[in-house]
């Protein structure tokens, strides 16, 4: 492990055992307005370098003022057809932990390891912790997770995972460092949020769940494999998969980058190449927006983080380089042919399937960023092979895609998965709190009525 992370890694065992102490110099602003929502609040986040507190009449995205959420951070993750809960009073804490990188510019802080914690007035005794999908920041889950769990009475905490944006690979000394920080920042926030909750309500949370979409789904899996003491269970939604060998993210995307331009030109055989690479029949409408906005940028960003030597002195390659360009072009990237050192770097951040807390996984069968046969199906097998299948439920959601915003683009092709997440979350709580065993893993068919709200797991 790089020297940069040794201090944080060294304290993780202590965090798990006794928690963090308040950092010297931590600051806290008083509540914005007096009221029952903030009675007795003690807005300290142990270990934070800065904390700002806000007393609010509504913690949901329907009413949060500018600066306490960021629409750009969650745009496209939820369908516009979704109706979210509102009118949940409480306290919001914004702040950051000590860090040296500055990819997160929110609040004008230019400081990474930012977080948000929301403490509802009517608390049910639980806590939900999340990281953001992709290269987004701490407000990315405000609609898809925060609004949903606050309405159930849970406290909520989210981190920017220590680095953000398309140049996150600059954070660290060696390949994989930026991703390794993601895991540690989620654990750090979980410990601190538990103590912030205890300070606010006078008792620690009785249950703590990890939840996340895409890269944050991968973080849920990692937490349940490596820091299970912190959690009661987790829910992962279209989670990213990294393994030392195929399949993984770096083997999934290059075939699409090669075949899609020929498919778009209607060249013979290109569609068959896409299907063979895991991109399902019926999802073709989704391919072009993913090619233009997601496949290329994700491949280059993660490849630069894990295999920076591939393109020499360049950083994150050449956008949309043409098939056949050769070395340094991510379209032609061949993970299997890369040196053992690259596979070692990927292994540092790879999943094993050895979860030790209950996990519910959701994945859409029309996920064309992380094809289900190369990701969810594989992780389910890894869990079973590790002998942990009794702790896992895996629901393949028919015609769900990677993010629900694509339902607005192609409503006749895909279904939103928000209602499936909500149902799965309720099932996870029933499983871990009342011993109500969820249904066995299966494919969730399309609902017969309203596809925007119906989901029976």
N, C-alpha and C positions, 0 to 999 in steps of 0.2 A: 504494500500500500504506500502511496506517495507520502512524503513527509507532511504535505499540506493537510492531510486528513487525520494524521495520527492523534492530534489533541482531541478532535471530536470523537474518533473511534474509541479512544482510551476512556472517555467518560460514558460511553453507552452502557457498559455493565452497571456503572453507578446509577445511571438514569433508571435502569430497569429495577434496581433495588431500592433506591431512596429518593430519586428524583433530583431536579435541579434546584439550586439556590438562586434567589434573585441576583441578577447581575448588578455590579456597581454602576451607578450612573443611569440606571433605567428610569425613564420618565413616564408620567401618566397625566393626561389632561382630565379635568373633572367632567362630570356629565353635562351634556348640553342643556338639559331641562330637567327640573325636578319632577318626580312622579313615582307611582307605585312600581313601575317597571324597573326602576333603578334603586329601590329601597335597599340599603345595606350593601350596595355594590362595593367590591374591593378589587379594582381592575388591575391586578398585578399578574403578569405572565412570567413565571420564574425562568430565568436565563435570558430573557429578552433584553436587548440593548435600548429599545424604544417601544413604548406602548402609548397609544392614544385611545381614549374611551369616548363613546358616544351613547347617550340615552335616546332611544328611538321609539316612536309610536308604532313602527312597522319595520321589521327586519327583512322583509321580502323584496324581491326585485321590482315589484309593482310600485314601491314607494321609496326605496333607498335613494337618497340624494346623490348628485354627482360627487365623485370622490370617495364614496363608500361602496361603490361597485363600479364595474366598467363594462358597458355593453359590448365594446369591441372584443373583450375577453371571452364572452360566451356566445357571440353571434354564430349562428349556424349549428349549434349543438342541439337545439330544441326546435321542433316544428312550430310555426306560427299558429297552428291550430290548437296548441296545448293551452289549457287554462290553468294557471298556477294558483295556489292558495295565497291569501293576503291577510293583513291585520294581525300580525304577530309581534307584539311589543317586546322590548328587551334591550340588551346592551350589546354593542359591537365594539370589539377591540381590534385595532389595527396596529401593526408594529413589525419589528424585524429582530432577528437574532444576529449576533456578531458574524460577520462574513467579510471577505476581502474583494469579492467580485461585484460588478455594478451593472449587470444586464437588465435589471428591473428598474424602470424609471418612474413607476407609479408614485404618486404623492410628491413628486419632485425629490424623493429621497435618493435616487440613484444608488440603491443598495439592495443586494440580493438577500435571500432567506426572509423575505417578507411573508407575513401571515395575516389571516383574518380569523377571529373567533367570535361567534354569535351565541349569546346566552339568553334564551327566551324567558319571559316572565313566568309562564306556565311550563315548568320543566318537568319532564317525566322520569328523570334519573339517569338518562343515557347520554352518550356522546358519539358523534360520527366524525371521523377524520378522513380527509381526502387530499390528494395531490391533483394537479391539473393535467388534462390530456395534452399531448403534443408539446409545443413550445410555448404554451399559454401560461398565464399567471394565476395568482391566488383567487381571483374572482371568476374563473372559468366555469366553475360548477354551480354558480349562484342560482341558475334556473333549474338545472337537471337534478341537483342533489340538495343544495342548501334549502331552497324553498320547500322541497318535499319533506325533508326530515324535521325542519323547524315546525311544520304544520303538525307533526306527530309528537312534538314536545321535546325533541332531542336538542341538546347543544351541538354546535357545529364548528369545526376548525378546518382550515385549509392553508396549505403552504404553496409558495411558488417553486418549491423543491430545490432551491439554491442556485438555479440558473435558468434563464428563459431566452426565447427568441432564436432566430436562425443561426446565430453564432455561439450557441451554448458550448460548443466544443472547445472554445478558447479558455474555458474555466477548468483548470487542472494542469498537472504536470505530465501525465502519461495517459495513454489510451484507456478510456473507460472511467477516468476520474470524475467527469461531470455526471455521468449516470450513477456512479457509486454515491455521489453526494445526494442524489434524489432520495435514496433509501434512508440515509442517515437523517436528512432533514424531516422526513415524515415521522421517523421514530422520535426525533427531538421534539417536534411539535406535539405529538401524542402525549408524551410525558408532561410537557409544560401545560397543555390544554387540560389534562386531568387535574392538575393542581389549580389552574385558574378556575375551573368549574367548582372545585372544592372550596375555594376562597369565596366564590360568589354565593353558593347555595348552602355552605356549611357542611357538606358531605361529598365524598368522592363519587364519581359516576359508578353505578352498579353494573353497567355494561358499556363496552366501547367497540364500535364497528369501524372497519376500514372499508371505504367505498371508492370506486373510480372507473372512469371510462378511458379506453385506449391505453396510452402510456401509463395513466393512473390505475387502470385495471392491472397492468403488469406490476405496479407498485403494491397493490393489495396482495397479489400472490406472493411477492417477495417478503412482505411484512409477515404474512402467516407462515412462511417457511423459516424466516430468520429471527423475528422478534415476536413470537406468538404470545409471550407473557403480557404483552401490551393490549391484546385484543380478545374480544369474546367471539368474533367471527368476521367475515368479510363478504363483500359482493363485488364481483368484477364484471365489467360490461365491455364486451368487445376488446378484451385485453391483448396487448402486444406480447409477442413471444420472442425471447432470445434464448438460444441454446448453442452449445459449442459447434454442433454440426447441423446439417439441414434437417428440417426446415427452420429458418429463422427470418427475421425481417430482411436481412441482407441477401437472402436467397429468393425471397418472394417478389421483390420489386423489379430487379433488372429484367426478368423475362417480359414483364408488362411494358417496361420502357422500350424494349426492342420490338415487340409485336404490335403494340397499339398503333403506331404511325402507319404501319402497313395495313392494319385493319381499317383505319380511318380512310385510307386510299382504296379500300375494297380489294386488296390484293388477295389472291387465293391462298388458303392455308393459314392466314393470320388469325382468324377467329379460332381455329382448332388449336393454335399455339396458346392463345389466351386461356381456353378451357383447360388445356393440359397443365397450365401453370396454376390452376386453382380458381380462376375467375369464372363464376358459374353462368351457365346458359340462363337467359332471362334478365341478366343484369347489364346487358350491353349499353343501355342508355346512360348508365352511371360512369362508364369508362372514360369518356372524354373529360368531364369536369375533374375527375380524379387525376387523369394524366396532366392536365393543365395546372391544377392547384395543389396536388398532394403527393403523388408518387415520386416525382423528380426531386422536390425539395426535401422530403423525408429521407429518401435514399441518400442524398448527398450530405445531409446534416448528420445522420447517424453513422454513415460510413466514415466521415471525417473524424468523428469522435472515437471510433473504434479502429480505424485503419487509415491514419493520416498520411502514411507514406505512399499510398496508392497513387495520389496525384502530385507527388513531389512537393515542391514549394508552394504550389497552389493550395487554396483552402476551399474545401467543399466543391471541388471540381468545376465543371462547366455546365451551366444550366442547359438542359435539353440537347446535349451533344448527340450527334447522329450515330446510329448503329454502324459499327465497323470502324469507328474512330480509333479504337484500340486503347492502349494503356492510358490511364488517367481519366477516361470517360466512364462515368457511372452507368451509362446505358449498357456498356460492355463488361461491367463488373462481374467477376467470377469468383465468388467467395471460396469455393472448393479449391481453387488454384492458389489462393493466397498463402503466405508463409505461416508456419506453425505459431509464430509470435502473434499473428492476427487472431487466430483461433483461441490462443491463450487469453488475449484481451477480451474477447467476447465471452469466454468462460467465466471471467471475473464477475460478469453481470448476468449470467445465465440462470434460469430457473431450473429447479430439480423435480418439482412435483411433491416434495416432502412437506406438505402442509401439516400443521398440527392443531388447527382450529377449523370449525365449519366454514365452508366456502360455497357460495352459489355463483356460478358462472352463467352469464347470458351472452350469446353471440348470434348475430343475424346471419342467415344463410346467404344473403346478398351483400355481405360485407366485402367490398372490393378494394379496401385499403389493406386489410389483414384477412385474406381469404380463409374461410372457416376450416377448410380441410387442411390448411397449413398452420393453423394457430389453435383455435379452441379445441378442435378434435384431437390435436396432438397433445395439448396440455392435459386434457382429460385422461388420455392414455398414460401420460407420465405419472399422474396422480395414482391411477390404478396400479401401474407397474411398481410404484413405491409402496403399495399396500395401504394407501390412505383413502381408498374409494368411498369408505363409509362416511368420510367427512366432506364429501363433495356431491353437489348436484349440478348438472350441466344441462342447460336448456337452450336448444338450438331454435331460434325464433325465425319461423318461416317468413322470408322476404324482408326481414329487418336488415338495415344497412349500417354503415359505421357510425354516422351521426344523423340524428332525426331531421336536421335541416334539409336533407335531400328529399324528404317527403314533399316539401313544398315545390321542389323542382320536378319530381316524378311521382305524383300521387297514385298513379295507376300501376306503378312498378314496385314500390316499396311501402312498408308500413312503419309508423313511428314505434319506437321501443320504450318510450317513457313510461307507459302504463305497465309494461313488463318489469321494468326496474322497480316501480312502486310495489307491484305484487310480490316480486322476489324479496324486496326489503322486508315486507310484512312477514313473509314466510321464514326469512332468516331469524327475525326476532322471535317468532313463535317456536322455531326449532331450538334456539339457544336458551329461551326463557321458560317455555312451557313443555318442552320435550315433544312438540308436535312435529313428527318427521315429515319433511316435504315429499312430494311425489317423486318417484324415481326419475332419473335423467331421461329426457325424451325431446322430440321435436315439437314445438308449440305451433299448432296450425293457425292459419289466418282466422280471425274471428268472423262470425257470420253476419254481424251487424256493423257497427261503427268501428272502422279500423284504427281510428285515432285515439280511442279511449279503452277499447276492450282488450284484455289480455288475461287469460286464465291459464296458469302454469300447471 
